[in-house]
Amino acid sequence: MWTPNAPEPVASILCHPHPLRAIDVDHTGRYMATVGVDRQMKIWDARNLGQCLQYYTIGSGASNVVFSQKGLLSVAIGNIVEVMTTRKQIEVWLLGHSVPTITGAKLPSRGDVLRRFFYAHKEEKKTVQQSAAEAAKEVLDFWTRARIPTIAETSVRKKITGLFDEWKILSKSKNNSGVTPAEKQKTFQESLPDLLDIAHSDALTLMTIPEDKEFLLAQRKKGRWGSMAGLDKKLKESVCRRESSLSRSRQQTPKGEEMVELESSSSESSSPANAANTSTSSDAGVASPPKRLRTRGRKSVVSPDLVGALDRTGVSSRQALRIVAATASSLGHDPQELVLNPESIRQARAKYRSTLAKDIKETFSPLTPLTVHWDRKILPQDDGTRAERLAILVTGEGVEKLLGVPKLHSGTGDAAATAVFEALEDWGVQERVVAMCFDTTSAKHWSHNDYWSYINQSAINPPTNEDLPETLVSKRDDLIQGLKRLLQTKQPRDDYKELAELSILFLGGALPKTSIRSPGALHRARWMALIISALKMILFREQLTGVVTPREMSALQRFSSFATEIYVLRWFESTVPSYAPANDLGFAKDILQYHDESIRKACFTTLSRHFWYLSEDLIGLSLFDSRLPVSDKQAIVQAILYDEGAEEPPSE
């Protein structure tokens, strides 16, 4: 590539290892196509030379290649012309076509980053976090070349996922013809050419080159003024001289030693008397002694007891450095002789934790029968994302031990069972386990939590009698009274109270104070969270037009009716063990009599897999159920002790 005022090319690229036959650049100046005698056709990014976007092998070689004004590429092969398109097939709403890489001479805009994100997410089928990581890497590369300090990569990924969430919320209302959604879509579309600002909060202070500061300020303006030019030769020479100087200073410094710190201005060397003495010594020809370099400390003071105390008190390694150094100095030790730095303390703590974990596992050998407990939790990770983990612990008489919190790669019951068994095998206690305690619920969550900010919470619209089943209408008053009695007692968590309140509103009841919470996390009780989410969507169904399809709303109506009629009251009684046998049998009876055939079959099939709860041992809990008459309890005792028609009790 040439410019009229330069005798040498401003840029050059080796496109093919053999001579070229044809070359052309499209009218946007973005793509360049080349064909050579090696029978290869390559598509290049004309603004980022050296990056081949795509290449093709042509059977007999091409003689010419030309871009059209509509972005089509024609290739002449003998007496045949083939026409190709450079446009992607997948178009993203409000953004246009996705792009495989971010190009240009400006810092990436919001639209550039989203198009690159969607290329990885839609076309390469990567997850949201993986797509955000790829886009963040390319964005940081632009800012690094511009010599502008940036925030951390994890924060850049969060910005990109936040931008995607903003687009996702708008996409849910794209079929809504209201004024407010249209205005928000227009505002979002107008902001796409603006800079995705990932500069450090003190970037203008940290930068020393005035041109870099001016460039950042110009890029932040509407339209992103200015662009990055080629290589700054003067700056390159300055950087090379500085690196060369640093390299020479490192070579002159003895290995394993550190330079002496500079003395302060109040030291003796700055006093007149000291200056006079120095002058006198110099005049007498007496050489002053060389400054002694400070050697690195070799005595370690970080013991397991100290590491344990630091971990128990939650002190960071950097804070621990100050505490230990001050303590050593007060005890008469020279901190310069000790191995004290944040990294050494961090390594000592990691080694101690590993050793302690190994010792705990080797010495844990309980002799009592154990119960294994596990539950799923959604926990944050180091990279800022959230992952589903399984907390596994065992309990027994005088024993309570957490075995681990492994990460689950899928939400299936098989993955959870595998994680539990591997943890028991790892600790060697699988033979001691005699009981299990776990949540058998396996439910996938589907909701529109992101749309909550658009909901008018004062416009609650409960279903009418025509929307509810006849059986539910007949029981409605009794259900409302029962739920209101529950609200007068203390509930273990706020979501229990929320479920009772939403059920009352769904049934058309009134509450003295109505305050509906925004949709929350599902890591505590998934089945209850699904009911809460479904009830909210039914109560605000008129505001979800265009977001929830009529078919989905009908399914939510059926689900909510079943939950309030059959399930909710029994859910609140599930915390009482003595009620469990009677509740399970009553629940099964209600399901068999339920009017909706598809729900009846699905629920009873699922419930029948859990009838192992009703064993002879657990049926004994009903003897303590205050709701059962004495005659029923006597019949239960006789059924447990004697088989039907047998004169003698069973041997076991």
FITI-827423 format. One record per residue (C-alpha): x, y, z; residue in one letter. Coordinates in steps of 0.02 Angstrom, whole numbers, padded with zeros to 5 digits, always signed. Layout:
N
XYZa ...
***
This chain:
652
+00000+00000+00000m +00067+00169-00053w +00037+00352-00021t +00076+00486-00153p +00199+00579-00041n +00306+00431+00013a +00437+00344-00094p +00418+00182+00004e +00262+00078+00038p +00175+00120+00203v +00122-00061+00225a +00160-00227+00143s +00096-00404+00163i +00145-00574+00095l -00022-00635+00030c +00035-00789-00066h +00198-00884-00081p +00180-00872-00272h +00142-00726-00390p -00029-00644-00383l -00153-00647-00526r -00280-00520-00461a -00321-00409-00313i -00472-00301-00267d -00538-00202-00118v -00724-00179-00082d -00803-00005-00085h -00806+00006+00106t -00617-00017+00115g -00640-00158+00239r -00607-00317+00140y -00471-00359+00016m -00475-00513-00097a -00321-00590-00179t -00297-00738-00296v -00130-00815-00346g -00056-00946-00458v -00058-01064-00308d -00247-01083-00340r -00288-00998-00174q -00411-00856-00148m -00394-00762+00016k -00502-00630+00101i -00407-00504+00208w -00452-00369+00332d -00387-00216+00239a -00378-00114+00400r -00282-00246+00496n -00157-00316+00373l -00084-00484+00415g -00251-00562+00467q -00328-00681+00340c -00514-00693+00374l -00549-00836+00253q -00466-00933+00114y -00528-01049-00023y -00446-01173-00141t -00499-01151-00322i -00485-01302-00435g -00401-01229-00591s -00351-01059-00523g -00437-00890-00545a -00391-00757-00672s -00483-00609-00593n -00579-00558-00437v -00696-00407-00416v -00808-00340-00276f -00979-00272-00321s -01062-00119-00244q -01179-00234-00145k -01038-00329-00062g -01038-00479-00178l -00874-00555-00238l -00859-00621-00416s -00718-00739-00463v -00672-00777-00645a -00614-00956-00674i -00584-00983-00860g -00750-00947-00946n -00849-00967-00782i -00892-00830-00656v -00936-00879-00477e -01022-00753-00362v -00998-00760-00174m -01066-00655-00031t -00964-00584+00110t -01116-00554+00220r -01159-00669+00365k -01321-00767+00361q -01367-00733+00543i -01425-00557+00576e -01442-00492+00754v -01588-00382+00799w -01539-00197+00814l -01356-00240+00774l -01352-00309+00598g -01229-00445+00552h -01108-00518+00679s -00921-00506+00644v -00782-00633+00675p -00661-00500+00735t -00659-00318+00789i -00570-00208+00662t -00536-00023+00636g -00422+00116+00693a -00532+00173+00837k -00566+00103+01008l -00709-00023+00996p -00886+00043+01012s -01031-00039+01102r -01096-00103+00936g -00926-00173+00884d -00911-00271+01045v -01089-00339+01038l -01068-00396+00857r -00908-00489+00903r -00995-00561+01056f -01141-00626+00952f -01025-00704+00824y -00950-00814+00962a -01119-00841+01046h -01231-00874+00896k -01117-00942+00760e -00982-01028+00862e -01112-01089+00989k -01013-01034+01141k -01082-00990+01311t -01114-00811+01366v -00960-00809+01477q -00848-00886+01343q -00911-00762+01213s -00885-00616+01332a -00707-00676+01368a -00664-00681+01182e -00736-00508+01151a -00648-00439+01305a -00481-00505+01244k -00497-00414+01078e -00558-00254+01160v -00411-00253+01281l -00292-00277+01134d -00355-00114+01056f -00336-00018+01219w -00162-00090+01247t -00106-00032+01075r -00175+00140+01118a -00069+00140+01279r -00220+00180+01389i -00233+00099+01563p -00388-00010+01580t -00490-00098+01712i -00462-00284+01747a -00515-00414+01619e -00649-00484+01735t -00727-00310+01745s -00723-00296+01555v -00815-00462+01542r -00946-00398+01664k -00969-00242+01559k -00996-00348+01403i -01119-00466+01488t -01210-00314+01557g -01223-00244+01380l -01291-00412+01321f -01418-00414+01464d -01474-00239+01411e -01500-00301+01233w -01590-00457+01295k -01715-00355+01397i -01754-00248+01246l -01771-00399+01132s -01912-00467+01241k -02017-00314+01199s -01972-00301+01014k -02148-00355+00964n -02226-00231+01086n -02296-00082+00991s -02300+00032+01144g -02216+00201+01151v -02097+00164+01295t -02016+00007+01219p -01993+00098+01053a -01906+00244+01139e -01790+00128+01235k -01747+00033+01076q -01707+00196+00987k -01598+00257+01131t -01505+00092+01134f -01477+00093+00946q -01412+00272+00951e -01287+00224+01086s -01210+00081+00985l -01079+00192+00896p -01023+00262+01065d -00864+00203+01151l -00869+00053+01266l -00765+00140+01398d -00654+00020+01496i -00524+00150+01546a -00452+00147+01721h -00533+00274+01838s -00365+00365+01850d -00316+00339+01668a -00291+00524+01630l -00177+00540+01781t -00077+00383+01743l -00046+00428+01560m +00107+00537+01530t +00094+00569+01342i -00021+00717+01303p -00073+00644+01135e -00138+00486+01221d -00243+00590+01341k -00315+00692+01199e -00355+00533+01101f -00451+00457+01248l -00551+00617+01275l -00590+00626+01088a -00646+00444+01083q -00766+00475+01227r -00857+00607+01125k -01007+00568+01016k -00941+00489+00857g -00772+00439+00933r -00664+00575+00857w -00490+00532+00795g -00407+00367+00755s -00249+00270+00791m -00111+00296+00663a +00038+00186+00623g +00194+00156+00727l +00263+00306+00820d +00449+00290+00784k +00503+00421+00911k +00404+00336+01048l +00475+00168+00997k +00652+00234+01009e +00614+00310+01180s +00543+00145+01244v +00692+00049+01176c +00814+00168+01262r +00720+00151+01427r +00716-00039+01417e +00901-00043+01373s +00940+00066+01523s +00839-00045+01639l +00923-00200+01570s +01097-00127+01604r +01048-00078+01781s +00986-00255+01815r +01149-00329+01753q +01250-00214+01866q +01148-00263+02020t +01224-00418+02108p +01113-00571+02098k +01011-00611+02254g +01032-00437+02329e +00928-00279+02330e +00973-00098+02309m +00984+00009+02464v +00838+00125+02489e +00871+00309+02462l +00897+00408+02618e +00773+00543+02663s +00810+00729+02651s +00819+00739+02840s +00964+00615+02851s +01135+00663+02912e +01207+00671+02736s +01108+00830+02702s +01171+00924+02854s +01309+01057+02836p +01419+00969+02962a +01411+00808+02868n +01448+00899+02707a +01601+00977+02786a +01661+00809+02851n +01638+00734+02679t +01738+00874+02602s +01877+00854+02730t +01886+00667+02702s +01893+00692+02517s +02032+00821+02533d +02132+00704+02643a +02121+00571+02510g +02027+00449+02625v +01903+00342+02528a +01731+00325+02607s +01672+00147+02639p +01555+00074+02507p +01371+00063+02547k +01322-00110+02607r +01186-00187+02502l +01038-00257+02596r +01032-00446+02579t +00872-00545+02570r +00812-00623+02734g +00827-00811+02753r +00744-00847+02921k +00562-00903+02906s +00443-00860+03047v +00278-00916+02968v +00233-01072+03067s +00075-01179+03052p +00007-01103+03213d +00031-00927+03145l -00050-00973+02979v -00197-01050+03070g -00220-00892+03174a -00214-00784+03017l -00344-00893+02930d -00461-00896+03079r -00456-00706+03096t -00477-00677+02909g -00318-00573+02889v -00254-00552+02711s -00074-00592+02665s -00031-00408+02639r -00104-00359+02808q -00017-00508+02889a +00150-00441+02824l +00129-00279+02922r +00071-00368+03080i +00212-00497+03081v +00346-00367+03040a +00288-00252+03181a +00277-00399+03303t +00453-00459+03259a +00523-00284+03280s +00442-00264+03452s +00519-00431+03508l +00692-00370+03462g +00712-00455+03293h +00771-00370+03136d +00632-00386+03004p +00766-00371+02868q +00834-00542+02918e +00664-00628+02904l +00576-00699+02752v +00433-00576+02749l +00337-00532+02592n +00156-00559+02538p +00198-00700+02418e +00295-00803+02545s +00151-00786+02670i +00025-00835+02536r +00126-00990+02488q +00146-01039+02671a -00041-01024+02698r -00080-01128+02544a +00043-01264+02599k -00029-01265+02774y -00208-01281+02711r -00160-01425+02596s -00070-01516+02736t -00211-01486+02858l -00342-01548+02736a -00242-01706+02705k -00220-01738+02892d -00405-01711+02926i -00454-01833+02790k -00331-01966+02850e -00384-01953+03033t -00571-01950+03000f -00629-02128+03038s -00799-02123+03127p -00865-02282+03206l -01048-02229+03215t -01178-02246+03076p -01183-02092+02966l -01314-01994+02870t -01257-01910+02710v -01335-01742+02668h -01320-01646+02505w -01398-01490+02431d -01368-01384+02277r -01306-01205+02292k -01269-01073+02160i -01107-00990+02216l -00994-00855+02141p -00826-00903+02064q -00658-00814+02056d -00690-00751+01879d -00852-00664+01929g -00969-00796+01857t -01087-00907+01956r -01087-01097+01957a -01195-01233+02032e -01108-01330+02170r -01159-01473+02283l -01130-01459+02471a -01098-01634+02541i -01084-01674+02727l -01107-01822+02843v -01179-01823+03018t -01191-01952+03156g -01184-01966+03344e -01053-01837+03390g -00998-01822+03208v -01026-01679+03085e -00906-01661+02939k -00913-01564+02775l -00841-01677+02639l -00835-01550+02498g -00928-01430+02386v -00889-01495+02210p -00942-01403+02052k -01080-01485+01949l -01058-01480+01761h -01243-01521+01734s -01401-01506+01837g -01453-01689+01820t -01483-01806+01965g -01351-01924+01894d -01218-01788+01908a -01266-01754+02089a -01266-01940+02133a -01094-01963+02053t -01023-01814+02150a -01092-01881+02315v -01025-02057+02287f -00853-01992+02236e -00844-01884+02393a -00890-02032+02504l -00760-02141+02419e -00628-02005+02434d -00655-01995+02621w -00674-02185+02639g -00840-02178+02733v -00957-02256+02604q -00976-02413+02711e -01032-02310+02862r -01177-02223+02775v -01347-02294+02826v -01462-02149+02781a -01480-02006+02657m -01554-01833+02674c -01578-01734+02515f -01698-01633+02409d -01768-01743+02272t -01839-01595+02176t -01764-01573+02003s -01841-01424+01915a -01783-01310+01776k -01819-01127+01802h -01895-01017+01667w -01941-00837+01703s -01928-00659+01641h -01838-00582+01788n -01752-00452+01678d -01921-00381+01629y -01968-00345+01811w -01914-00163+01803s -02051-00131+01674y -02190-00203+01783i -02316-00088+01867n -02331-00179+02034q -02488-00087+02085s -02587-00159+01938a -02621-00333+02008i -02749-00433+01907n -02800-00597+01992p -02892-00730+01888p -03082-00725+01882t -03199-00869+01923n -03207-00912+01738e -03017-00932+01734d -03011-01050+01885l -03067-01233+01893p -03235-01265+01978e -03153-01371+02113t -03035-01229+02158l -03177-01102+02162v -03273-01211+02285s -03122-01225+02400k -03063-01045+02380r -03132-00972+02543d -03063-01115+02649d -02892-01101+02564l -02884-00913+02593i -02928-00933+02778q -02797-01070+02799g -02662-00965+02715l -02705-00813+02821k -02687-00920+02979r -02514-00968+02919l -02466-00785+02899l -02505-00758+03084q -02367-00881+03131t -02182-00853+03111k -02113-00925+02948q -01935-00993+02934p -01894-00881+02785r -01967-00733+02692d -02000-00837+02536d -02122-00947+02637y -02218-00789+02684k -02210-00728+02504e -02283-00892+02439l -02432-00879+02559a -02464-00697+02512e -02456-00729+02325l -02573-00878+02342s -02700-00769+02432i -02689-00637+02295l -02705-00770+02160f -02865-00836+02242l -02937-00660+02247g -02910-00629+02432g -02861-00463+02510a -02709-00420+02615l -02689-00271+02733p -02523-00229+02649k -02468-00287+02477t -02284-00280+02431s -02223-00398+02296i -02037-00432+02295r -01933-00437+02138s -01890-00613+02074p -01746-00684+02175g -01622-00828+02174a -01673-01010+02159l -01535-01094+02258h -01638-01117+02416r -01802-01206+02371a -01822-01226+02184r -01998-01296+02180w -02064-01157+02291m -01970-01029+02185a -02055-01096+02028l -02227-01076+02108i -02185-00899+02164i -02124-00853+01990s -02278-00928+01906a -02398-00838+02024l -02314-00670+01990k -02325-00696+01802m -02512-00737+01816i -02547-00585+01926l -02459-00471+01799f -02508-00568+01642r -02583-00417+01554e -02416-00326+01565q -02323-00475+01492l -02412-00471+01325t -02282-00502+01191g -02159-00571+01318v -02253-00730+01365v -02347-00823+01229t -02532-00870+01253p -02484-01053+01257r -02357-01022+01396e -02482-00916+01493m -02613-01054+01483s -02486-01180+01551a -02441-01059+01692l -02626-01041+01734q -02648-01230+01749r -02488-01247+01852f -02537-01106+01972s -02713-01177+01996s -02643-01349+02039f -02514-01275+02159a -02638-01169+02257t -02773-01303+02264e -02670-01457+02305i -02492-01413+02351y -02466-01250+02447v -02550-01293+02614l -02466-01463+02619r -02299-01378+02581w -02313-01275+02740f -02350-01433+02842e -02201-01528+02769s -02086-01464+02908t -02181-01568+03038v -02113-01748+03030p -02264-01825+03117s -02379-01755+02982y -02279-01831+02839a -02362-02005+02821p -02540-01938+02827a -02496-01792+02713n -02415-01904+02584d -02565-02021+02579l -02685-01873+02573g -02583-01791+02437f -02587-01950+02332a -02776-01961+02356k -02801-01780+02303d -02694-01806+02148i -02794-01961+02096l -02954-01858+02109q -02886-01703+02019y -02990-01649+01869h -02845-01613+01747d -02798-01783+01674e -02625-01737+01608s -02574-01657+01774i -02649-01804+01870r -02549-01934+01773k -02386-01837+01777a -02395-01798+01964c -02445-01972+02019f -02310-02051+01912t -02182-01938+01995t -02252-01964+02170l -02255-02153+02150s -02065-02151+02134r -02055-02082+02311h -02171-02201+02403f -02016-02275+02486w -02045-02138+02614y -02195-02238+02676l -02092-02381+02751s -02136-02469+02913e -02008-02366+03006d -02072-02197+02943l -02256-02243+02961i -02222-02244+03148g -02207-02055+03142l -02396-02043+03118s -02421-02110+03295l -02369-01936+03353f -02488-01846+03233d -02612-01750+03342s -02737-01741+03198r -02764-01931+03187l -02895-02016+03298p -02840-02148+03424v -02929-02286+03327s -02821-02253+03173d -02663-02258+03278k -02714-02425+03355q -02744-02496+03182a -02572-02435+03127i -02488-02522+03275v -02578-02686+03238q -02531-02676+03054a -02349-02648+03099i -02339-02791+03226l -02445-02922+03139y -02462-02977+02960d -02641-02993+02900e -02708-03165+02946g -02553-03217+03045a -02567-03277+03225e -02386-03243+03270e -02292-03079+03247p -02157-03077+03113p -01983-03132+03166s -01908-02965+03116e 
***
